[in-house]
Amino acid sequence: MKGYISLLWSCFILATLSILVGIISKITGSVVFGLIPLSYVRFTGICLLYAIALSLVQISLSKKE
């Protein structure tokens, strides 16, 4: 699976950035891109679920017997 590591890291980086922007916007009360802080938390969840799915695919492909 070419580019797996870079795809996985990009998911983790996007999730981290999203949760940080959500926390900062919740604390300061500012609105970034017209989104509420819950939207950033939802996006973080989607990124992390995608990373988990990629990890499970890699595990299942490496366990061929």
C-alpha positions as a printed NumPy array, in Angstrom:
array([[  0.   ,   0.   ,   0.   ],
       [  1.973,   2.952,  -1.317],
       [  1.63 ,   6.221,   0.534],
       [ -0.027,   4.57 ,   3.532],
       [  2.178,   6.207,   6.141],
       [  1.792,   9.686,   4.649],
       [ -1.99 ,   9.25 ,   4.429],
       [ -2.162,   8.075,   8.024],
       [ -0.034,  10.977,   9.268],
       [ -2.094,  13.484,   7.318],
       [ -5.251,  12.129,   9.003],
       [ -3.662,  12.493,  12.436],
       [ -2.388,  16.001,  11.674],
       [ -5.795,  17.108,  10.357],
       [ -7.5  ,  15.674,  13.436],
       [ -5.054,  17.417,  15.775],
       [ -5.402,  20.769,  14.009],
       [ -9.175,  20.468,  13.973],
       [ -9.473,  19.728,  17.679],
       [ -7.08 ,  22.578,  18.514],
       [ -9.057,  25.072,  16.417],
       [-12.272,  23.816,  18.024],
       [-10.888,  24.261,  21.53 ],
       [ -9.468,  27.709,  20.791],
       [-12.699,  28.896,  19.175],
       [-14.699,  27.569,  22.141],
       [-12.473,  29.367,  24.642],
       [-12.316,  32.675,  22.781],
       [-15.879,  32.602,  21.482],
       [-14.741,  33.457,  17.975],
       [-16.172,  31.857,  14.859],
       [-13.745,  30.511,  12.258],
       [-15.156,  29.906,   8.754],
       [-18.658,  30.286,  10.187],
       [-18.492,  26.92 ,  11.955],
       [-19.382,  26.164,  15.554],
       [-16.82 ,  24.315,  17.729],
       [-18.87 ,  21.086,  17.557],
       [-18.203,  20.96 ,  13.81 ],
       [-14.468,  20.739,  14.463],
       [-14.977,  17.913,  16.945],
       [-17.067,  16.007,  14.4  ],
       [-14.383,  16.465,  11.742],
       [-11.783,  15.211,  14.22 ],
       [-13.86 ,  12.09 ,  14.803],
       [-14.151,  11.43 ,  11.087],
       [-10.383,  11.808,  10.595],
       [ -9.634,   9.442,  13.466],
       [-12.148,   6.856,  12.236],
       [-10.527,   7.002,   8.793],
       [ -7.096,   6.462,  10.355],
       [ -8.431,   3.475,  12.324],
       [ -9.946,   2.009,   9.159],
       [ -6.633,   2.418,   7.328],
       [ -4.819,   0.659,  10.166],
       [ -7.267,  -2.243,  10.114],
       [ -6.883,  -2.603,   6.346],
       [ -3.116,  -2.756,   6.721],
       [ -3.405,  -5.379,   9.462],
       [ -5.8  ,  -7.513,   7.414],
       [ -3.583,  -7.31 ,   4.32 ],
       [ -0.46 ,  -8.256,   6.258],
       [ -2.085, -11.324,   7.874],
       [ -2.569, -13.252,   4.618],
       [ -1.892, -16.898,   5.199]])
